[in-house]
Amino acid sequence: FKNKKVLIVLIILLIILAVLGFIYFKNKNKPVATSTEQVIVEKKEVKKIISPLTGKELQDESLTKRPVTALMIENSPDARPQSGLTDADIVYEAIAEGGVTRFMAVYQESQPTYIGPIRSARSYYIDYALPYQASYGHVGGSPQALQDIKDLGVRDIDQFFNAGAYWRIAERFAPHNMYTGFDKLDQLNQSKGYTSSSFKGFERKAQVPQTPTAKTIDLAISGPLYSPRFDYDATTNSYLRSQAGQAHTDAKSGATISPKVVVALVVPNGNDSDGYHSTYATTGTGAVYVFQDGIVSEGTWSKTDRKSPLVLKDKNGLPMKLNAGQAWVSLVGASSDISYKP
């Protein structure tokens, strides 16, 4: 009886093994079912924050919403070295009177707290400030400029009427000692309701350094005390500015002015009706020479009216795109005033 029970157990085990073997061999070559559904992983696109004024990538979007501020800065020998020009987003340069040049420094993302010396307004600078919807900082101005500020609705922050935003330094004598800074200008703009600016800046491109063909640039804007030189620095892909045979530096930091782009506009100029102040034909069209990446590109500038933006195009009529960073715009009387060499 005992042997019979053992036999039955063995038979049951054999049956179980047979069933398991059958199942194994049946499924061995059976294709594994795979899902045909495509798994979509949503990739979050990181939006770059680009400065509308300089074309630089920023980390803080609030900088793009700041009001633009344009400040008149003196360039007589008694005003040198100036402060705040190295920090400016764009600088415009032209003759004020008697061959003495003057700068209009334009700021939005940069906010230096020590800028100057601040000097008086000129009408043609207003034409370059208006397209940025800029607050315009100055100390008085020529009769025509002051009238234009009223007639054209300029956002005026004249020191004469806003003395609290400006101060005189003791280290220099008047009128070469008026200064300001954005710790005060921001408050002034806010108090006047100038909280943002709507404008279209220059078109920008990626930097592509090339074999330099224009390493030294001389612009005969005026005489030897004022006409600038720009020397290309391949290491930084920028242009080191000098005037009167010396590097043009910042009074506080000692840094040399080094724009990424130098723009030479050929703009007819002459004397105002008073026979003293300069005038420039800022509207219409003319030749432009753009220096960047160590080379020069020729094209045309155009400006349809006093409030419209300055437009740069290449020889084929396509937009002239500039490197991101500080642009230095100099007004010259003729193409012959521009010289460069490799």
Backbone torsions as a table, in degrees:
resi	resn	phi	psi	omega
1	PHE	NA	-39.6	179.3
2	LYS	-62.4	-44.0	-180.0
3	ASN	-63.8	-29.8	-179.4
4	LYS	-68.5	-39.3	-179.5
5	LYS	-67.2	-39.6	178.8
6	VAL	-62.7	-40.6	-179.7
7	LEU	-62.3	-41.4	-179.6
8	ILE	-63.3	-42.0	179.5
9	VAL	-61.9	-42.7	179.6
10	LEU	-62.8	-40.6	-179.8
11	ILE	-63.1	-42.5	179.8
12	ILE	-62.7	-42.5	178.1
13	LEU	-61.8	-39.8	178.9
14	LEU	-63.9	-40.2	179.7
15	ILE	-63.7	-43.1	-179.5
16	ILE	-62.5	-44.9	178.8
17	LEU	-62.7	-36.9	179.8
18	ALA	-65.3	-41.9	-179.8
19	VAL	-65.6	-45.1	178.7
20	LEU	-62.5	-39.7	177.9
21	GLY	-63.9	-41.2	179.0
22	PHE	-60.7	-45.8	-179.2
23	ILE	-63.0	-40.8	-178.8
24	TYR	-62.4	-51.7	-177.4
25	PHE	-69.0	-27.1	178.7
26	LYS	-68.8	-38.9	-176.7
27	ASN	-93.8	-5.4	-175.8
28	LYS	-59.8	-45.0	-176.5
29	ASN	-100.2	8.9	179.8
30	LYS	-75.4	127.1	-179.3
31	PRO	-60.1	141.1	179.1
32	VAL	-77.6	129.2	-179.3
33	ALA	-68.9	130.3	178.1
34	THR	-121.2	150.4	179.9
35	SER	-81.4	136.0	178.1
36	THR	-94.3	-0.6	179.6
37	GLU	-73.1	134.4	178.8
38	GLN	-87.3	124.4	179.3
39	VAL	-82.2	117.3	-177.8
40	ILE	-100.6	118.5	176.5
41	VAL	-99.4	115.8	-177.6
42	GLU	-71.5	119.0	-179.8
43	LYS	-96.7	118.8	-178.6
44	LYS	-79.0	118.9	-179.4
45	GLU	-80.3	127.0	179.0
46	VAL	-88.3	118.4	-178.0
47	LYS	-80.1	125.0	177.1
48	LYS	-77.1	142.9	177.5
49	ILE	-101.0	112.6	-176.1
50	ILE	-112.2	131.8	177.6
51	SER	-66.7	127.8	177.9
52	PRO	-70.9	-17.5	-176.7
53	LEU	-95.3	-41.2	-177.0
54	THR	-108.7	-16.4	-177.2
55	GLY	80.1	1.7	-179.4
56	LYS	-77.9	149.9	174.5
57	GLU	-78.1	132.7	-176.9
58	LEU	-116.6	158.6	176.2
59	GLN	-95.4	-21.5	-175.1
60	ASP	-117.5	111.7	-176.6
61	GLU	-66.3	-24.9	-178.2
62	SER	-63.0	-23.8	179.1
63	LEU	-65.0	-29.0	-179.6
64	THR	-76.4	-11.6	-177.5
65	LYS	-105.5	2.5	177.9
66	ARG	-70.9	150.7	174.7
67	PRO	-68.5	143.6	174.8
68	VAL	-77.7	140.0	178.7
69	THR	-129.7	129.0	179.0
70	ALA	-113.3	129.6	-175.3
71	LEU	-124.3	134.7	176.9
72	MET	-82.0	124.5	-177.5
73	ILE	-123.9	132.0	-175.1
74	GLU	-73.5	154.7	176.9
75	ASN	-136.3	23.7	173.3
76	SER	-72.9	159.5	179.4
77	PRO	-54.0	-33.1	179.9
78	ASP	-71.3	-13.4	-178.7
79	ALA	-95.5	-4.6	-174.0
80	ARG	-94.4	149.2	-10.4
81	PRO	-76.3	147.6	180.0
82	GLN	-82.4	175.0	176.7
83	SER	-127.9	138.8	174.6
84	GLY	97.8	-12.1	-179.3
85	LEU	-70.9	-33.2	179.4
86	THR	-65.8	-24.8	-177.3
87	ASP	-91.6	-12.4	-174.8
88	ALA	-62.7	147.3	178.2
89	ASP	-78.3	-38.8	174.8
90	ILE	-143.2	144.1	175.9
91	VAL	-127.6	132.5	173.9
92	TYR	-108.4	140.4	-175.1
93	GLU	-132.0	129.7	177.7
94	ALA	-157.1	176.2	178.8
95	ILE	-84.9	134.4	175.7
96	ALA	-86.7	-56.9	175.0
97	GLU	-167.6	155.1	176.1
98	GLY	57.9	26.5	179.9
99	GLY	82.2	-4.6	-179.7
100	VAL	-82.4	122.5	-178.9
101	THR	-82.6	161.5	179.3
102	ARG	-143.9	154.4	-178.2
103	PHE	-114.4	147.9	165.6
104	MET	-117.1	110.3	-179.1
105	ALA	-94.4	129.7	-175.3
106	VAL	-111.2	130.8	-175.7
107	TYR	-129.1	144.4	166.3
108	GLN	-142.8	-67.3	-178.9
109	GLU	-73.5	-32.6	-179.8
110	SER	-84.7	145.6	-173.5
111	GLN	-140.3	58.6	179.1
112	PRO	-62.5	148.4	-177.3
113	THR	-102.1	6.8	179.6
114	TYR	-145.5	103.9	-173.0
115	ILE	-134.1	133.4	176.5
116	GLY	160.1	-176.9	1.8
117	PRO	-74.2	140.4	178.4
118	ILE	-85.7	134.2	-179.8
119	ARG	-129.5	-165.3	-167.2
120	SER	-84.7	163.7	-175.5
121	ALA	-82.0	153.7	172.0
122	ARG	-133.8	146.9	-171.2
123	SER	-62.8	-38.9	-176.0
124	TYR	-71.2	-28.5	174.3
125	TYR	-65.7	-34.9	177.8
126	ILE	-57.7	-36.9	-179.6
127	ASP	-63.3	-27.4	177.9
128	TYR	-91.2	-18.3	177.1
129	ALA	-84.2	-35.8	-175.6
130	LEU	-56.9	-43.8	-178.2
131	PRO	-61.9	-21.5	178.0
132	TYR	-87.6	-1.0	-173.0
133	GLN	51.3	48.0	-171.8
134	ALA	-90.7	145.5	164.2
135	SER	-69.6	138.8	-172.5
136	TYR	-116.0	110.1	-177.3
137	GLY	-98.9	130.4	-175.8
138	HIS	-163.7	173.1	175.2
139	VAL	-118.3	93.0	-175.8
140	GLY	66.0	-152.5	-179.7
141	GLY	166.4	177.7	176.2
142	SER	-67.0	155.4	-179.6
143	PRO	-54.2	-41.6	-179.1
144	GLN	-66.4	-40.5	180.0
145	ALA	-63.4	-44.3	-178.9
146	LEU	-65.1	-35.4	177.0
147	GLN	-69.5	-41.0	179.2
148	ASP	-63.3	-37.1	179.2
149	ILE	-59.0	-40.6	177.7
150	LYS	-71.6	-47.9	-173.9
151	ASP	-67.8	-33.5	-174.2
152	LEU	-96.6	0.9	177.2
153	GLY	67.8	37.2	179.4
154	VAL	-66.9	143.5	173.7
155	ARG	-73.0	92.0	-169.0
156	ASP	-88.8	126.9	173.1
157	ILE	-126.6	50.8	178.4
158	ASP	-58.4	134.5	179.1
159	GLN	-61.3	-30.8	-179.5
160	PHE	-55.9	-32.1	-175.7
161	PHE	-113.5	1.8	-178.4
162	ASN	-140.7	51.4	-172.0
163	ALA	-59.7	-27.2	-177.7
164	GLY	-65.7	-18.6	-178.8
165	ALA	-92.9	1.6	-177.8
166	TYR	-132.3	160.3	174.9
167	TRP	-151.6	158.8	176.5
168	ARG	-102.6	138.8	178.8
169	ILE	-94.6	151.9	-177.4
170	ALA	-82.3	-17.1	-174.8
171	GLU	-73.4	-15.1	-179.6
172	ARG	-131.4	159.5	179.8
173	PHE	-97.6	154.7	-180.0
174	ALA	-65.6	147.0	5.4
175	PRO	-94.2	20.3	-173.2
176	HIS	-96.1	25.0	-172.3
177	ASN	-133.5	21.2	178.7
178	MET	-91.2	128.2	-176.4
179	TYR	-132.6	164.4	176.2
180	THR	-152.1	178.7	178.5
181	GLY	-165.0	162.8	-172.4
182	PHE	-77.4	-11.5	170.5
183	ASP	-63.9	-31.8	177.1
184	LYS	-94.0	-38.5	-177.6
185	LEU	-66.1	-35.8	178.0
186	ASP	-61.6	-41.2	177.9
187	GLN	-65.2	-40.6	179.9
188	LEU	-65.1	-47.3	177.8
189	ASN	-58.3	-43.9	-179.4
190	GLN	-62.0	-42.1	-177.9
191	SER	-65.6	-26.5	-179.8
192	LYS	-94.1	-1.2	180.0
193	GLY	83.2	13.2	178.1
194	TYR	-88.5	78.6	-171.7
195	THR	-99.6	-12.3	177.9
196	SER	-159.7	169.1	179.0
197	SER	-135.9	136.8	176.6
198	SER	-105.3	121.0	-177.3
199	PHE	-161.9	167.0	173.6
200	LYS	-116.7	118.0	-178.4
201	GLY	-85.8	-176.2	175.9
202	PHE	-63.5	148.2	173.3
203	GLU	-73.2	143.1	-173.0
204	ARG	-121.7	164.0	-179.4
205	LYS	-143.6	172.0	173.9
206	ALA	-77.0	149.1	179.3
207	GLN	-74.2	131.6	178.2
208	VAL	-136.3	83.0	179.9
209	PRO	-56.9	139.1	-177.6
210	GLN	-126.0	177.7	176.5
211	THR	-64.4	116.6	-172.8
212	PRO	-61.7	131.4	174.3
213	THR	-121.5	-6.6	179.5
214	ALA	-141.2	75.4	-175.5
215	LYS	-86.4	-29.1	179.4
216	THR	-122.0	123.4	-176.3
217	ILE	-120.0	128.4	175.3
218	ASP	-119.9	128.9	178.8
219	LEU	-117.0	113.5	-179.0
220	ALA	-83.9	69.0	179.9
221	ILE	-72.1	-41.5	-177.4
222	SER	-146.5	-141.2	179.8
223	GLY	-87.5	-176.6	-174.8
224	PRO	-61.3	-24.3	179.0
225	LEU	-74.4	-18.8	-170.2
226	TYR	-124.2	-26.3	-176.6
227	SER	-68.6	128.0	-173.9
228	PRO	-89.2	159.2	168.9
229	ARG	-123.1	143.0	175.6
230	PHE	-124.6	126.3	179.1
231	ASP	-112.2	125.5	-176.3
232	TYR	-70.9	131.4	176.6
233	ASP	-112.2	105.1	-175.7
234	ALA	-66.0	-28.1	-178.4
235	THR	-62.5	-41.4	-178.7
236	THR	-105.7	-3.1	-176.4
237	ASN	52.6	48.8	179.8
238	SER	-140.7	179.9	-173.9
239	TYR	-123.1	119.9	-179.6
240	LEU	-83.4	123.3	-174.6
241	ARG	-93.0	140.5	173.8
242	SER	-140.5	158.8	174.8
243	GLN	-152.5	149.2	-177.0
244	ALA	53.9	33.8	175.9
245	GLY	77.2	8.5	-179.4
246	GLN	-128.6	151.1	175.6
247	ALA	-60.0	138.6	179.4
248	HIS	-90.6	104.2	-171.9
249	THR	-115.3	168.7	176.1
250	ASP	-88.3	137.2	-175.3
251	ALA	-63.2	-35.2	-176.1
252	LYS	-86.0	-52.9	-173.6
253	SER	-87.0	-23.3	-175.4
254	GLY	78.4	-0.1	-179.4
255	ALA	-69.7	141.8	177.6
256	THR	-81.0	137.2	175.2
257	ILE	-60.4	128.4	-174.3
258	SER	-146.1	76.1	179.4
259	PRO	-65.7	153.7	175.9
260	LYS	-77.1	-26.4	-177.0
261	VAL	-138.1	137.6	172.6
262	VAL	-115.6	123.0	-179.1
263	VAL	-114.2	120.0	177.5
264	ALA	-105.7	112.0	178.4
265	LEU	-95.8	129.6	174.4
266	VAL	-89.1	107.3	-173.9
267	VAL	-129.5	121.6	177.8
268	PRO	-57.6	137.7	-179.9
269	ASN	-141.4	164.7	-179.9
270	GLY	-167.5	-152.6	179.8
271	ASN	-108.6	146.2	176.9
272	ASP	-67.1	172.6	-178.8
273	SER	-63.0	-19.7	178.0
274	ASP	-80.9	-3.6	178.0
275	GLY	73.2	8.3	-175.2
276	TYR	-123.8	-53.9	-178.7
277	HIS	-77.9	152.0	-179.5
278	SER	-82.1	156.9	172.0
279	THR	-132.2	152.2	176.4
280	TYR	-135.6	142.4	177.9
281	ALA	-86.2	83.3	-171.1
282	THR	-76.5	-18.1	178.7
283	THR	-102.1	162.4	-176.5
284	GLY	105.9	-135.9	-178.7
285	THR	-151.8	161.1	-179.7
286	GLY	-172.4	-177.8	-178.6
287	ALA	-81.2	149.9	175.9
288	VAL	-136.7	143.4	175.8
289	TYR	-122.8	120.1	-177.8
290	VAL	-110.3	121.7	179.3
291	PHE	-106.6	118.9	176.5
292	GLN	-161.6	154.4	-179.9
293	ASP	59.8	19.7	179.0
294	GLY	85.5	4.0	-179.1
295	ILE	-128.1	173.5	177.5
296	VAL	-121.3	140.3	175.6
297	SER	-124.4	131.9	-179.8
298	GLU	-100.2	148.7	179.4
299	GLY	-168.4	-149.7	-179.4
300	THR	-133.5	148.8	170.6
301	TRP	-107.9	154.0	175.0
302	SER	-147.6	150.7	178.3
303	LYS	-153.1	111.9	-170.0
304	THR	-73.9	-33.6	176.4
305	ASP	-154.2	180.0	-171.0
306	ARG	-65.5	-29.3	-177.7
307	LYS	-94.0	-10.3	-176.8
308	SER	-80.4	154.5	-178.4
309	PRO	-71.7	157.3	174.1
310	LEU	-77.6	124.5	-177.5
311	VAL	-113.2	131.2	179.1
312	LEU	-113.1	131.8	178.3
313	LYS	-131.8	151.1	179.5
314	ASP	-82.9	-174.2	-176.9
315	LYS	-64.2	-21.4	179.5
316	ASN	-93.7	6.0	179.1
317	GLY	81.6	9.5	178.8
318	LEU	-91.6	156.2	-179.5
319	PRO	-57.7	134.9	175.7
320	MET	-85.7	111.6	-176.6
321	LYS	-95.4	137.4	-175.6
322	LEU	-108.0	152.9	172.4
323	ASN	-63.1	149.5	175.6
324	ALA	-68.4	147.6	-179.6
325	GLY	119.5	-171.6	-176.8
326	GLN	-65.7	132.3	173.2
327	ALA	-110.9	134.8	178.7
328	TRP	-111.7	116.9	-174.5
329	VAL	-109.2	114.5	-179.1
330	SER	-111.7	135.2	178.3
331	LEU	-97.0	123.1	177.2
332	VAL	-119.7	158.4	-175.4
333	GLY	-80.1	-27.1	-176.5
334	ALA	-155.5	160.0	178.3
335	SER	-62.0	-29.1	179.6
336	SER	-67.7	-13.4	177.4
337	ASP	-80.5	-4.3	-178.3
338	ILE	-109.5	123.9	175.3
339	SER	-135.9	148.0	-179.0
340	TYR	-153.8	157.8	178.5
341	LYS	-148.0	154.8	-178.1
342	PRO	-72.1	NA	NA
